[in-house]
Amino acid sequence: MHTVSHIQAFLHNLTGQGSDGSSFPELMLFELMCAGEEAGTLAERFSTRLRHLPDEHLLRLAAWQRVCLSWVLHHPALSFADADLIGRLGQLDEAIVRAGRDALQLSTTGLLDGSALYLNYLLERASRQPVEPVPALLAEAVRLAFGNQLTPLLDARYAGPVDLTMQPGLIGLLLTLLRAADDRALTDPQREQLLALVRFVVRFTQAVDLPDSQYSFFPNRVDLRTQEHEVSNALSWAEGDLGVALLLYRAARYFGEPAFRKLADCVGTFSLLRDDVESTLIEKPWFLNGAAGTAMLYGALGQASGNVRYGQAQARWLRHVSRMLAEPSLTTPPVPASFLTGYPGILLCLRTAEGSCRDDWKRLFLL
C-alpha cells in the first residue's frame, strides 16, 4: 500500500540525501514547487548538490530532464552567486540548444524529446530573460519548425503519417506554437500557417452519433497514403482526445473561431463518458500515461473552456489516483523518483490541485 504520507516521507528522504541518480532534476523541481516562501533557501542546497555532480551525470540526462534542470535553475525564486554553477548552467543551456537544433532538422516534434520541447524551453527563457541571444534563438526555432516540420503537412501532395498525440506527436508542437502566438513570437504569415495547421487537424475528426447528442473523437495516428487510422481508448496526457480538445479550445480563443470551440466541446464531453480503466486504459497513477496526468489535463480543459464538468472530471481522476495508491497490488514505480512515471509527478499533481504548492511547473507540460 502506498499512501500520500508514505510518498512524502520517501521523497523527503531522497531530497535530503541529495540523490545523484538520473532523476535529480525532477527531485529539484519537486523541492522548488513545494518550498513556498522558503524557495530562496534552496539555492545554496542546489549549488552544493550540483557542485559535486560529475559531468557524466549531466550528459546522461534525457532531453526533457536537461530542460527541467535548466528551468529550475533559471527560476526567479532562486538566485545563484556560485560562478562555477553559473558556468555549468551556461554549458547546460548550450547543450539544450544543440539538441534542439538537431531535433528541428528531423521529424522529432515531441514535447519531451523534440522541437516542441525546445520551443517551450525558449519561450520560458524569453519570458524570464528577454535578452539576446534568446529572442534570436526563438525566432530561428519557430522558422525551422514551420519550414522543416509543419509546412510540408499543408502540401496537397503530402501522403505521409500524421501523429495526433501530445507526445510524441503534432498536438504538443501546435500547442507550443499557440503559446508562442500568445507571447507575440510569431509573424503574421506564421500565425496564418498555424491557423491552417489547426484546420488540417480538424480534417481528421470522427463523428459519433448517439440518440441524445453528437460527439466527436480523433484517431491517434493517420497514414495518409493508406488512409489507415489508429484508434485507441487510451486517455492520458500523452495521447488521446484531451490534448486535441485543449488545442481546439485555445485555438478558438486565439483565432476567434467558434467552430473550433464547438468541436472541442464535442470531443471533450465525449471523453467524459469514459471514466474507468476499461474505457480509458488508465491502470496506473503516474503522470505520463496515468491518472495524474489525465486529471491535470482535465483541469487545463476546465480553465480553457469554463466548463465545470471538466473540473469535476479532474477531481474524479485525482480520487482515482488516491485509490490506486492505496491498492495493495500497486507495484513500486519503475523509477520512483521520476516525474513522469514516479512519485514526484503524482504528489505534485495532488498538491497543485489542492493549492498547497506552486503551479508554474504546469507550463513545462502546456497545462
Disulfide bonds with the S-S distance in Angstrom:
none
